[in-house]
Amino acid sequence: RDCDSMLQGKSTDGGRTWSEPALLNTPGGVDPALLLLGNGVLVCSFGRPNISLLLSPSGTADDWTEPLVAYDGPGDHYTDLWPTSDSSLLLMWCRSGFCGLNIEEPNEVRSTEFSVR
């Protein structure tokens, strides 16, 4: 299996059994977060080498878009997603000197709001 891409498995019985993992063809990926918006769009955020978003317009995870790079600066690239309305979300991450990067500014939590139609 390709270690430079996330894998996706699905369960239709509440997690008792799972499908074989399938490659998502993402550029890497750590700490994925999932959020189903009120408008039915499923959003996935993940980090490394950048912080990126995937969208599944149907909400089924069968039709992921190409990754959208949301942040490409220093940090641990762990993400979280919070809904702000039925069609918008807040993407959060930490900007830091993680992995030996030398940045002079203090560590901080950052966020960006996205509207998803």
N, C-alpha and C positions, 0 to 999 in steps of 0.2 A: 504494500500500500504506500501511497505517496504521503510522506510525513509533512509536506509543505502545504497541505490543504486540510480543511476541516472535513469531518465525516458526519453524515446524517443518518440516524436510524429512526424508525417510526413504530409506534405501538397503536393498535386499534382496540386493545382490551384493558385499558387502564394501567399499562406498564407490566403486565404479566409476561408477555412475549414481545419480541422486537424483530423488526426486519433486519436483514443483513445491512451493515453500514455501507453507504454510498458516498463517493467523493462529491463535494460541493464545488470543486474547482475554485477555491478561494486562495488568495495570496497569504498562506499561513493561517493563523487564527488561534488566539488564546482567550479564555474566559468569555465564551459567548453568552449573551443575554438575549432573551426573547420577550416580545411584547405584542399581544394582539390588541390592536386599536379598536375602538368602537365602530369605526367604519369598515371593519373586516380585514384590514391590511395587517399582515404579520410582519414584524420588524425584528431583525437580528443584528446586534452589534458585536464586534469582536476586535481584538487587537493583535498587533505584531504581524508584519513590520510597521504598520500604521494602525489607526483606528478607522474601521470601515463599517458601513451599513449595508445589509441586504434587505430587500423588500419582497414579500410574496403578496401580490395584489389580491389573489384569491383567498389568502389566509390559510392555505392548505400545505404550504412548504413544498409544493410541486412545481412552482413557477418563479423561483428566485431570480431577481434582477442581477445584473453585473454589480460587483461591489462598488460602492461610492466611498471614496476616501474622505473622511470627515476631519481628520487631524493627522499631521505627519511630523510632529515635534517630539521632544524628549518626554519620557515618562514610562510607567509600568504598563500602560496600554490596557489595563483592566477597565471594563466599562459597566455602566448600569443604564437602564432605560426607565423613564417614568412618564406615564400619560399626562398630558396637560389639557387635552380635550379629546373628542372622538376622532379627530384627524390631525393631532399634533403630539409631539413627545419631546422630552428633555433627554439628551444624551449627556452623560457625565463621565469624567475620567480624571486621573491625577497627572498633573505636570510635575515632574521630579527629575532628579539626577539618577534614577534607577539604572542599573547595569553599568555603573562606573562613569556615566556621563557627567561631565563637569559643567554645571550651570550655576551661575552666581545667585539667581533669584531663589527665594524660599519655595518649598513644595507647596502646591496649591491644588484644590479641586476646581476643575473648570466644567463648564456646561455650555451647550448650544441647543436651542430649540429648533425643531424641524416640523414643517407642515407636510403632511402626507395625504395626497389625494388619490 
